[in-house]
Amino acid sequence: MGVNSAAGKEPSAIRVDIGELVLDGFRADPDRVSAAFETELTRLVRLHGVPLAARGALAVDALSGLPPLPAGLSARRLGQELARAVHEGLSGHGEVGP
């Protein structure tokens, strides 16, 4: 994941690269999960920004500590919950690893 910004300004670009996401026990359509994830993360960043990037560019190699999610979630809801967890991590409230 990467966030680019000039000091004191809003990030000019946000790039989220997810190499592999394994969702055991879910039967949701991956394309719909991805679309919902992108829509929700975009909304959250526009609404709340990315606090960890306030001092400049940020690169996060791994984000862990995602909460357990019920297997019966719809693709839309699953994408939204994943986006919220990622945004929490980018806000300094989640676990960020190397």
C-alpha positions in Angstrom: 0.0 0.0 0.0 1.3 3.5 -0.7 0.1 7.0 0.0 1.9 10.0 -1.6 1.5 13.5 -0.3 3.4 16.8 0.1 4.0 17.9 3.7 0.8 19.5 5.2 -1.3 18.7 2.1 -3.8 16.0 1.3 -2.4 12.9 -0.3 -2.2 13.3 -4.1 -2.5 9.6 -4.8 -3.4 6.5 -2.9 -2.4 3.1 -4.2 -3.6 -0.1 -2.6 -1.9 -3.3 -3.9 -3.2 -6.5 -2.5 -1.0 -9.4 -3.7 -3.3 -12.1 -2.5 -6.3 -12.1 -0.3 -7.6 -15.5 0.8 -11.1 -15.6 2.2 -11.7 -19.1 3.5 -15.3 -20.0 4.0 -16.8 -17.2 1.9 -18.7 -17.8 -1.3 -18.8 -14.2 -2.4 -18.0 -13.1 -6.0 -14.4 -11.7 -5.9 -15.1 -9.0 -8.5 -18.1 -7.7 -6.4 -16.0 -7.8 -3.2 -13.2 -5.9 -5.0 -15.7 -3.3 -6.3 -17.3 -2.8 -2.9 -13.9 -2.6 -1.3 -12.7 0.1 -3.7 -15.9 2.1 -3.4 -15.9 2.0 0.5 -12.2 2.8 0.8 -12.5 5.7 -1.5 -15.4 7.0 0.5 -13.6 6.7 3.8 -10.4 8.4 2.5 -12.5 11.3 1.1 -14.4 11.6 4.4 -11.6 11.0 6.9 -8.3 11.2 5.0 -5.3 9.1 5.8 -3.9 10.2 9.2 -0.7 8.2 9.0 0.2 10.0 5.7 -0.1 13.5 7.3 3.7 13.8 7.5 4.4 12.7 4.0 4.6 9.6 1.8 3.7 6.2 3.5 4.3 2.7 2.4 2.8 -0.2 4.3 3.9 -3.7 3.4 1.4 -5.6 5.4 -1.7 -4.9 7.4 -2.7 -7.6 9.8 -5.1 -8.0 12.7 -8.3 -8.0 10.6 -11.3 -8.8 12.7 -13.1 -12.1 12.1 -16.1 -11.7 9.8 -19.1 -13.9 9.5 -18.9 -16.3 6.5 -22.4 -15.4 5.3 -21.7 -11.8 4.4 -22.7 -10.6 0.9 -19.9 -9.6 -1.5 -20.9 -5.9 -1.0 -20.8 -6.1 2.8 -17.6 -8.1 2.8 -15.8 -5.6 0.6 -17.1 -2.8 2.9 -15.9 -4.5 6.1 -12.4 -5.2 4.5 -12.1 -1.5 3.4 -13.0 -0.3 6.9 -10.4 -2.6 8.4 -7.7 -1.3 6.0 -8.7 2.3 6.6 -8.5 1.7 10.4 -4.9 0.5 9.8 -4.1 3.6 7.7 -5.6 5.7 10.5 -3.2 4.3 13.1 -5.8 2.1 14.8 -4.9 -1.3 13.3 -1.8 -3.4 13.3 0.8 -2.6 10.6 3.6 -5.1 10.0 6.8 -5.2 8.0 
